[in-house]
Amino acid sequence: LLPARRILLDRSDPLNQFDEITFRDRFRMHKENALEIITLLEPRLSSLSQRGRPVSNQLQVLITLRFLACGIFHRETGDLCGVSEPTVCRIVHKVCSAICELRSLYIKFPDAAGQANYKVQFYEYGHFPGVIGCIDGCHVPIKCPSTPDAEEYRNRKNCFSINVQGVCTPNLEFSNIVARWKGATHDSRIFLNSSLCAQFESGQHSGLLLGDSGYGQSNYSFTPHLNPTTAEQQRYNRAHIRTRGMIERMFGVWKTRFQCLRNTIRFKPRRCCKVIIATAVLHNYLKQHGCPDLPMEDQDDADVPMVAEAANDQRGLAHRAAFTVQHFSI
């Protein structure tokens, strides 16, 4: 007879091990939300190996959620869950890839009906007419890449990062995200090279994007007046600031739930981008399924926007001037 197989390491079961409050503190969501995500991802996952005692799909997802929520080293995550450090690394990469496959289902730019609804919601919040989204860049810190182009990841704060472009909805969800550009890349360059910019240029969307002075002014991308001199321009800027503040709030909610975005992600840049997209998908999923936001923590130091690389479109400046007089005169 063959000897009985030895189980060398016990696996944890966080869903039964922790009560609801302890689980929420460690995973930044409720148990029912985690169970929904496990069910959603299970068809896309399989055991990493059939040798020994394979890591269950449930534990694979929980290990990844734990890493995304806390941003701790894989060794600590492995010790908590009863798996090795290399196994945690493989699991996180695999589960994040599976989550990224759901991107088109949960991160969508609004259609015509949605844009009309967003215009109403944005106006009720900030009294800026015609807005369908607020756009901004957000830096996610990464370790220094071991590649010849490493310095291109160094941002203006002298840290290595991925510069993430996000567009928010009035519900503080992502309607668009681009996470593939190096930290030294200018916000306006990311937007000008994005598919979203091409869609606006071709007239596919009917509405305005609000961005800071780091973006160029055009007939659909509206930036603040740098030196407001009239009452109309001052009212325009106040409404612009109130409305565009939504994207800063969204970034704050996003980073508060997924602490790995505040800590340094210690992967290669390509894998870091997958982690960022995965957290954005989960952020939207949790917002759409009623998971309450966590109390806001101290936000990162505010980034002073750079003036756009390219000169503002003169027609765009004229359009903004006419828009200001039309909508912000008493």
C-alpha positions as CSV (number, residue, x, y, z in Angstrom):
1,L,0.0,0.0,0.0
2,L,1.1,3.5,-0.8
3,P,1.8,5.6,2.3
4,A,-0.8,8.4,3.0
5,R,0.1,11.7,1.4
6,R,1.5,14.1,4.0
7,I,0.1,17.6,4.2
8,L,3.2,19.7,4.9
9,L,1.5,23.0,5.3
10,D,-2.0,24.0,6.5
11,R,-3.9,26.4,4.3
12,S,-5.8,29.3,6.0
13,D,-9.4,30.0,5.4
14,P,-9.8,33.8,5.9
15,L,-13.6,33.7,5.3
16,N,-14.1,31.5,8.3
17,Q,-11.0,32.6,10.3
18,F,-12.0,36.2,10.6
19,D,-15.2,37.8,11.8
20,E,-16.9,40.5,9.6
21,I,-15.1,43.5,11.1
22,T,-11.7,41.8,11.2
23,F,-12.1,40.7,7.6
24,R,-13.1,44.2,6.4
25,D,-10.1,45.7,8.1
26,R,-7.7,43.3,6.4
27,F,-9.4,43.0,2.9
28,R,-11.0,46.5,2.7
29,M,-14.3,45.0,1.8
30,H,-17.1,42.9,3.3
31,K,-17.2,39.1,3.1
32,E,-20.2,39.1,0.8
33,N,-18.2,41.4,-1.7
34,A,-15.2,39.0,-1.6
35,L,-17.5,36.0,-2.2
36,E,-19.1,37.7,-5.2
37,I,-15.6,38.4,-6.6
38,I,-14.5,34.8,-6.0
39,T,-17.6,33.6,-7.9
40,L,-17.0,36.0,-10.7
41,L,-13.3,35.0,-11.2
42,E,-13.6,31.2,-10.5
43,P,-14.3,30.2,-14.2
44,R,-11.1,32.0,-15.2
45,L,-8.8,30.4,-12.6
46,S,-7.4,26.9,-12.1
47,S,-4.9,25.4,-9.7
48,L,-1.3,26.4,-10.3
49,S,-0.2,22.8,-9.7
50,Q,-1.8,19.5,-9.0
51,R,1.2,18.3,-6.9
52,G,0.9,18.2,-3.2
53,R,-2.1,20.3,-2.0
54,P,-3.1,22.8,-4.7
55,V,-4.1,26.3,-3.7
56,S,-7.9,26.6,-4.1
57,N,-9.4,29.2,-6.4
58,Q,-11.0,30.9,-3.4
59,L,-7.7,31.2,-1.6
60,Q,-6.0,32.5,-4.7
61,V,-8.5,35.3,-5.0
62,L,-8.2,36.1,-1.2
63,I,-4.4,36.2,-1.4
64,T,-4.6,38.7,-4.2
65,L,-7.3,40.8,-2.5
66,R,-5.1,40.8,0.6
67,F,-2.1,42.1,-1.4
68,L,-4.1,44.7,-3.2
69,A,-5.7,45.9,0.1
70,C,-2.5,46.1,2.1
71,G,0.4,46.2,-0.3
72,I,2.6,44.1,2.0
73,F,5.5,42.0,0.9
74,H,4.7,38.6,-0.5
75,R,6.6,36.9,2.3
76,E,4.2,38.3,4.9
77,T,1.2,37.4,2.7
78,G,2.5,33.9,2.3
79,D,3.1,33.5,6.0
80,L,-0.5,34.6,6.8
81,C,-2.0,32.3,4.2
82,G,0.2,29.2,4.4
83,V,1.9,29.4,1.0
84,S,5.4,30.2,-0.2
85,E,6.6,33.6,-1.3
86,P,7.1,32.5,-5.0
87,T,3.6,31.0,-5.0
88,V,2.1,34.3,-3.8
89,C,3.9,36.1,-6.6
90,R,2.5,33.8,-9.2
91,I,-1.0,33.9,-7.8
92,V,-1.1,37.7,-7.7
93,H,0.0,38.0,-11.3
94,K,-2.5,35.3,-12.4
95,V,-5.5,36.7,-10.6
96,C,-4.8,40.3,-11.6
97,S,-4.6,39.1,-15.2
98,A,-8.0,37.4,-14.8
99,I,-9.4,40.6,-13.3
100,C,-8.0,42.7,-16.2
101,E,-10.0,40.5,-18.6
102,L,-13.2,42.0,-17.1
103,R,-12.1,45.6,-17.8
104,S,-14.5,46.1,-20.7
105,L,-17.4,45.0,-18.5
106,Y,-16.8,47.4,-15.7
107,I,-14.9,50.4,-17.1
108,K,-17.0,51.9,-19.9
109,F,-17.3,55.4,-21.3
110,P,-20.9,56.5,-21.3
111,D,-23.2,56.2,-24.3
112,A,-25.4,59.1,-25.4
113,A,-28.0,58.4,-22.7
114,G,-25.3,58.1,-20.1
115,Q,-23.7,61.3,-21.2
116,A,-27.0,63.2,-20.9
117,N,-27.4,61.8,-17.3
118,Y,-23.8,62.7,-16.4
119,K,-24.3,66.2,-17.6
120,V,-27.2,66.6,-15.2
121,Q,-25.3,65.1,-12.2
122,F,-22.1,67.0,-12.8
123,Y,-24.0,70.3,-13.1
124,E,-25.9,69.6,-9.9
125,Y,-22.6,69.1,-8.1
126,G,-20.5,71.9,-9.5
127,H,-22.8,74.1,-11.8
128,F,-20.5,73.6,-14.8
129,P,-22.7,72.8,-17.9
130,G,-22.1,70.0,-20.4
131,V,-19.5,68.0,-18.4
132,I,-19.4,64.2,-19.0
133,G,-16.1,63.5,-17.3
134,C,-13.2,64.9,-15.3
135,I,-9.7,63.9,-16.3
136,D,-6.4,63.9,-14.5
137,G,-3.1,62.0,-14.0
138,C,-2.2,60.0,-10.9
139,H,1.2,58.7,-10.1
140,V,1.5,55.1,-8.6
141,P,4.9,54.4,-7.1
142,I,7.0,51.5,-8.4
143,K,10.5,50.2,-7.6
144,C,13.3,51.5,-9.9
145,P,13.2,49.3,-13.0
146,S,16.4,47.4,-13.9
147,T,16.2,48.6,-17.5
148,P,18.2,51.2,-19.5
149,D,15.1,53.5,-19.6
150,A,14.7,53.5,-15.8
151,E,15.2,57.3,-15.5
152,E,12.1,57.8,-17.7
153,Y,10.1,56.5,-14.8
154,R,11.3,59.1,-12.4
155,N,8.6,61.8,-11.9
156,R,8.9,65.4,-10.8
157,K,8.8,64.4,-7.2
158,N,12.0,62.3,-7.8
159,C,10.1,59.0,-7.4
160,F,9.7,56.2,-9.8
161,S,6.1,55.7,-10.9
162,I,3.5,54.9,-13.5
163,N,1.6,58.0,-14.6
164,V,-2.1,56.8,-14.7
165,Q,-4.7,58.8,-16.7
166,G,-8.2,58.5,-15.2
167,V,-11.6,59.9,-16.2
168,C,-14.2,59.8,-13.5
169,T,-18.0,59.7,-13.4
170,P,-20.3,61.6,-11.0
171,N,-20.5,58.3,-9.0
172,L,-16.7,58.4,-8.5
173,E,-16.1,55.5,-10.9
174,F,-13.6,55.1,-13.7
175,S,-15.1,55.7,-17.1
176,N,-11.7,55.5,-18.7
177,I,-8.2,54.5,-17.6
178,V,-4.8,54.4,-19.2
179,A,-2.0,52.8,-17.2
180,R,1.1,52.2,-19.3
181,W,3.1,55.5,-19.4
182,K,6.3,56.2,-17.5
183,G,6.3,58.6,-14.6
184,A,8.1,61.3,-16.5
185,T,5.5,61.5,-19.2
186,H,3.4,64.7,-19.3
187,D,-0.3,64.3,-18.7
188,S,-1.2,66.1,-21.9
189,R,0.9,63.7,-23.9
190,I,-0.9,60.7,-22.5
191,F,-4.2,62.1,-23.4
192,L,-3.2,63.2,-26.9
193,N,-2.0,59.6,-27.6
194,S,-5.1,57.9,-26.1
195,S,-8.0,56.4,-27.9
196,L,-10.4,58.6,-25.9
197,C,-8.8,61.7,-27.4
198,A,-9.3,60.2,-30.9
199,Q,-12.9,59.5,-30.1
200,F,-13.5,63.2,-29.1
201,E,-11.6,64.4,-32.1
202,S,-13.9,62.4,-34.4
203,G,-17.0,63.6,-32.7
204,Q,-18.1,60.4,-31.1
205,H,-18.9,62.1,-27.8
206,S,-21.1,65.1,-27.1
207,G,-19.8,66.8,-23.9
208,L,-16.9,68.3,-22.1
209,L,-13.9,66.9,-20.2
210,L,-12.6,69.0,-17.4
211,G,-8.8,69.0,-16.9
212,D,-6.3,71.1,-15.0
213,S,-3.8,73.5,-16.7
214,G,-1.6,70.6,-17.6
215,Y,-4.0,69.8,-20.5
216,G,-4.5,71.8,-23.6
217,Q,-7.6,73.8,-24.1
218,S,-9.8,72.7,-27.0
219,N,-13.4,72.7,-28.0
220,Y,-14.1,69.6,-25.8
221,S,-11.3,69.7,-23.2
222,F,-11.8,72.7,-20.8
223,T,-9.1,74.0,-18.5
224,P,-9.1,76.8,-16.0
225,H,-8.2,80.4,-16.8
226,L,-4.6,80.8,-15.6
227,N,-5.0,84.5,-14.8
228,P,-8.7,85.3,-14.4
229,T,-9.4,89.0,-14.7
230,T,-13.1,89.3,-15.1
231,A,-16.0,88.3,-12.8
232,E,-17.1,85.8,-15.5
233,Q,-13.7,84.1,-15.6
234,Q,-13.6,83.9,-11.8
235,R,-17.0,82.3,-11.6
236,Y,-15.9,79.9,-14.4
237,N,-12.8,78.9,-12.4
238,R,-14.8,78.3,-9.2
239,A,-17.3,76.0,-11.0
240,H,-14.4,74.3,-12.7
241,I,-12.6,73.6,-9.5
242,R,-15.7,72.4,-7.7
243,T,-16.6,70.0,-10.5
244,R,-13.1,68.7,-11.2
245,G,-12.6,68.0,-7.5
246,M,-14.5,64.8,-8.1
247,I,-11.6,63.1,-9.8
248,E,-9.3,63.9,-6.8
249,R,-12.0,62.4,-4.6
250,M,-12.2,59.3,-6.8
251,F,-8.4,58.8,-6.7
252,G,-8.5,59.2,-2.9
253,V,-11.3,56.6,-2.5
254,W,-9.4,54.3,-4.9
255,K,-6.1,54.5,-3.1
256,T,-7.7,54.3,0.3
257,R,-9.2,50.9,-0.5
258,F,-6.2,49.6,-2.4
259,Q,-3.2,50.5,-0.3
260,C,-0.8,48.8,-2.7
261,L,-1.3,52.0,-4.8
262,R,0.2,54.1,-2.1
263,N,3.1,51.8,-1.3
264,T,5.8,50.9,-3.8
265,I,4.7,48.1,-6.2
266,R,7.7,45.9,-6.5
267,F,7.1,44.3,-9.9
268,K,8.4,44.9,-13.3
269,P,6.6,47.9,-14.9
270,R,4.4,45.7,-17.1
271,R,3.1,43.8,-14.2
272,C,2.6,47.0,-12.2
273,C,0.3,48.2,-14.9
274,K,-1.8,45.0,-14.6
275,V,-2.1,45.5,-10.9
276,I,-3.3,49.1,-11.4
277,I,-5.9,48.1,-14.0
278,A,-7.1,45.3,-11.7
279,T,-7.6,47.7,-8.8
280,A,-9.6,50.0,-11.1
281,V,-11.8,47.2,-12.2
282,L,-12.4,46.1,-8.6
283,H,-13.1,49.7,-7.6
284,N,-15.8,50.0,-10.2
285,Y,-17.2,46.6,-9.4
286,L,-17.5,47.4,-5.7
287,K,-19.0,50.8,-6.4
288,Q,-21.6,49.3,-8.7
289,H,-22.5,46.6,-6.2
290,G,-23.1,48.9,-3.3
291,C,-19.9,48.4,-1.2
292,P,-19.5,51.5,0.9
293,D,-16.4,53.7,0.6
294,L,-13.9,53.5,3.4
295,P,-13.1,56.6,5.5
296,M,-10.8,58.8,3.5
297,E,-7.2,58.7,4.7
298,D,-4.6,61.5,4.3
299,Q,-4.2,62.1,0.6
300,D,-0.9,62.3,-1.3
301,D,0.7,65.7,-1.6
302,A,-1.2,67.7,-4.2
303,D,0.6,67.8,-7.6
304,V,1.1,71.2,-9.1
305,P,0.0,70.8,-12.8
306,M,2.5,71.7,-15.5
307,V,1.4,74.0,-18.3
308,A,0.6,71.9,-21.4
309,E,3.5,70.9,-23.6
310,A,1.9,72.1,-26.7
311,A,0.4,75.6,-27.1
312,N,-3.3,75.8,-26.5
313,D,-5.5,75.6,-29.5
314,Q,-6.4,79.2,-30.4
315,R,-9.8,78.1,-31.5
316,G,-10.1,76.3,-28.2
317,L,-9.2,79.5,-26.3
318,A,-11.8,81.4,-28.3
319,H,-14.4,78.7,-27.6
320,R,-13.6,78.9,-23.8
321,A,-13.9,82.7,-23.8
322,A,-17.3,82.5,-25.6
323,F,-18.4,79.7,-23.3
324,T,-17.4,81.7,-20.2
325,V,-19.4,84.8,-21.3
326,Q,-22.4,82.7,-22.3
327,H,-22.7,80.6,-19.1
328,F,-21.0,82.6,-16.3
329,S,-22.3,86.1,-16.9
330,I,-24.9,87.3,-14.4
